[in-house]
Amino acid sequence: MFHNRALAASAAFFSATELIHRRDVNSFLFQEMLSRRPDYTKATFEDISAPTLVMWGKQDDVLHISCAYEFERLIKRAEMCLFDGVGHLPMIETPYPCAQAIKEFVLRNL
């Protein structure tokens, strides 16, 4: 999930420990997700009218960057913020630029 290998190595112990402690909860949630059929009567991305910030790591190996462009296309008032050298978890890999992007987004949309 991390593009930064050093950060991934340092976070691995804490992430693994957290996942072990949450094993039963995660298993339950995952089984619930798999057992339910999608309800296509629910709202879609096109129904979102609120200003929306789409933040994405350019080196995301979990969800391709094309997903970010699709969200931007589907959500009427979406703004995109892409981070170079960042993987699937920009808020962890680059917390200060993420916080700054959120702050500027909120100020523009008050």
C-alpha positions in Angstrom: 0.0 0.0 0.0 2.9 2.3 0.6 5.1 3.6 -2.2 7.8 4.7 0.3 9.4 1.3 1.3 11.1 2.7 4.5 7.8 4.0 5.7 6.1 0.6 4.8 8.8 -1.3 6.8 8.4 0.9 9.9 4.6 0.8 9.7 4.4 -3.0 9.1 4.8 -4.0 12.8 2.1 -1.6 14.0 -0.3 -2.4 11.2 0.1 -6.1 11.7 -0.4 -5.8 15.4 -3.6 -3.7 14.9 -4.9 -6.2 12.3 -4.3 -9.1 14.7 -6.2 -7.4 17.4 -9.0 -6.7 15.0 -9.0 -10.1 13.3 -12.5 -11.1 14.4 -14.0 -7.7 13.6 -12.4 -7.6 10.2 -13.4 -11.1 9.4 -17.0 -10.3 10.3 -17.1 -7.1 8.3 -15.5 -8.8 5.3 -18.0 -11.7 5.4 -20.8 -9.2 5.6 -19.6 -7.4 2.5 -19.3 -10.6 0.5 -22.7 -11.9 1.6 -24.7 -8.8 0.5 -25.8 -8.1 -3.0 -25.4 -4.5 -4.1 -28.6 -2.4 -3.9 -28.6 -0.5 -7.2 -31.5 1.6 -6.0 -29.1 3.5 -3.7 -27.5 6.8 -4.6 -24.6 6.9 -6.9 -21.5 9.1 -7.3 -23.5 11.2 -9.8 -25.9 12.1 -7.0 -23.2 13.7 -4.8 -23.8 17.5 -4.9 -21.4 18.5 -2.1 -17.9 19.8 -2.8 -15.7 16.7 -2.7 -11.9 16.4 -2.5 -10.5 13.4 -4.3 -7.0 12.8 -2.9 -4.9 10.1 -4.6 -1.3 8.8 -4.6 0.1 8.7 -8.1 1.8 5.4 -7.3 -1.2 3.7 -5.8 -0.8 0.0 -6.5 -4.1 -0.9 -4.8 -6.5 1.3 -6.8 -5.2 2.6 -10.2 -5.1 6.3 -10.6 -7.7 6.1 -13.3 -10.2 5.6 -10.4 -9.4 9.1 -9.2 -10.1 10.5 -12.6 -13.4 8.6 -12.7 -14.5 10.0 -9.3 -13.6 13.5 -10.5 -15.7 12.9 -13.7 -18.7 11.4 -11.8 -18.9 13.8 -8.9 -20.2 17.2 -10.0 -18.2 19.4 -7.7 -15.1 17.2 -7.3 -11.6 18.6 -7.1 -8.6 16.4 -7.5 -5.4 16.5 -5.5 -2.7 14.0 -6.7 0.5 13.3 -4.7 3.8 12.3 -6.4 5.7 9.4 -4.9 2.7 8.3 -2.8 0.8 5.0 -2.8 -2.6 4.0 -1.5 -2.5 5.9 1.8 -1.5 9.5 1.2 -2.8 10.6 4.6 -0.2 8.4 6.2 2.6 8.7 3.6 2.4 12.4 3.3 0.2 13.7 6.2 1.2 17.4 6.1 0.5 18.0 2.4 -2.8 16.1 2.8 -3.8 18.3 5.8 -2.8 21.4 3.8 -4.9 20.2 0.8 -7.9 19.6 3.0 -7.5 22.9 4.8 -7.3 24.8 1.4 -10.3 22.8 0.1 -12.4 23.6 3.1 -11.5 27.3 3.0 -12.4 27.5 -0.7 -15.8 25.8 -0.1 -17.0 27.5 3.1 
